[in-house]
Amino acid sequence: MAGGAGGASRGAAGAPPPPAPPNALPSVALRIEAEFSTTPDRPLPDAAAALRAALLTAAATRLGLEIAEVDLTVTALLADGATDQVTGAETGSPAPGAKPEGPVAAAAAGVPGVVSLTRVLGGPVHTAHDHVRVEVATAGDRRALDVARSVRTAVAAASKEARLPVSVLVTDVVEPGSNG
């Protein structure tokens, strides 16, 4: 998610949004696709509606994203008496952390809600002739979009590069008590 994700917002001066990370898809309405299992004691439309509401709420409150559509697929009917259990796809190990080196990295790492700088696409801070990109992992108890916007502001203030746009790539959301 880039620092301006969730919409193609423009700056106060009407400047274009910062460049997206190299592997980013074009800006489109966001959509969630999910598979789930349910028990036969609850009508499928009710189970799907409850899950859809939970996903929309989590996307808005925890990540700060506006979702246009939630597409759900029922993959199995569980035996009577089975307990509800939320499982997630295996995502592998958390994004590798990096020590802040330099004023831009220190500014990004010092923003409340930043757990660590990461280096998924290379270094935690990438400065090109036309932009600065910073990679971070955010705390799960803060909205990732708000943290990304704060990082963008802090990096822009700390950057020696005059008026380069700053993009922030959130590579991980770390839940409290996890080792990420």
N, C-alpha and C positions, 0 to 999 in steps of 0.2 A: 504494500500500500504506500503510495507516495504521499508526501506531506499535504498535498491538496486533493487527495483521493475523495471520492464521493461527489465530485462535481468539478467542472472546469472553471473554478473560481479565478477571477483576475484580481490583481493587486489594486490598491487604492488609486494608483496612477493609471490603471487600465493596462498594466504590463501583462504580457502573456504569462501563464503559469510556468513554473520551473519545468525543465525537461524531465521526462519519465526515465526510470532506470532502463538500461539497454534492452532488457528482455521483457519490458512491460507491453501489455496489449493496449490497443487504442482505447480511449476513454469511451465507455458504453455504460448503459444502465447495468447495475450489479444484480446478479442472480445467484441464488443458492440452489444447489442440487444436492439432495441427501437421500439415503436409503435408510429404512427402519424396519424393525420387527415389532409386532404387537400381539396382544392376546385376543382371543375371540370374545371375551366378556365385555369388550368396548367396541362400539360401532367404528368401522374404519374411518368414516368422515370425521368423527369426533377426535379420534387419536391423531389423525393428520392435522386437524385444525389446532389442536393443542401444541403439537410439535412445531407447526408453522409459526404460531404466535411466539413460542419460546425462542425460535431462531431469529425472528424479526426483532424481538426485544433485545436479545444478546448482541446482535449486530449493531443496533442503534446505541444502546447504553454502554457496552463494553468497548466497542471499536469505533463508534462514531460514524458508522456507514449507513447510508440509505439504500435499502434493498428494494428493487422493483418487483421481484418475483421469487417465490420459493417453490421449487418443483420437487415433490416427494414421491418416492417409490417404495411400496411395501414389498419387502423381500421374503418375509416369512411370517407365519402365524405361530406363535409360541403356545406351548401346552398350558392348559388351565392351571392357575396357581403360580405361574412363573412370575418372578418379580421384575419390575421395571428396572432396567439397567442401561445406563448411558455408556456407550463405548465410542472411542474415536479411532480413526484410521491411524495406523502407525506412521508417525512423521519422522522417525529417525532421531538422531541426537540433536540437541539444541544448536542454534547457530554458534559458531566459535566466537568467544569473546576476544576483545583486543584492548590493550592498555591505551589510554588516551596519550597521544604524543602531539604536542603543539597546541597553540591557543584555540584553534577551531575544534579539535577533538576534545580538549578540556571543556570548552563551552558546551558542546553537545552532551558530554558525559555528566555535566553538572546540572542538567535540567531535571527537575523533579519528575519522576516517572520513568526515567531512563535507567534500566537495570545494568546495561553494558553496551559498549560499542561492539559491532559485529563485523565480520569480514566474509560475507557470503559471495560477493561479486569481486572480491579483491581486498584492498585496504579499507579500513573503516571510514576514511575520508578520502574522497577522490576529487581532485581539482583539475578541471579541464579548462580550455581557453574560454568556454562559453557557460560553464556552470560548476557548482560544487554539489557533490552527492555525499550524504552521510548515511551510514547504516547503523541501526540501533535495535536493541531488544527492549521492549517496554514492560512495565509492571502490569500484571493482570487486573489490579484493582484501580487502574486509571484508564480512561478512554484513549486508545492508541492514536486516534486522530488528533486529540488535543495535545498529547505529548509530542507528536510529530510537528504540529504547528509551532509549539514552543521551541523545539529544537531548531526549526528553520529560522525563527526569529533570533535565537541566541547565536547561531552560526553566522548569520548575515551580519550581526553586530561585531563578531569577533574576527571575521574574515578580512584579510589584508587586500584581497582581490576586490576592487571597487565594484559594487553593485552587481556582482554575478548572482544569477538566480540560484537558489538552494533547493535541492530536492532531498527528501528524507525517506529512506526505505526502511520500513519496519519489517525485520526479518524473523522476529519471534515475539510472542506475548508470554511472559513468564508468570505463572501462577504463584501466589504466596506459598512459601514452604517448599517449592520445587528447587531442584539443583541447577536450573538453567541459568 
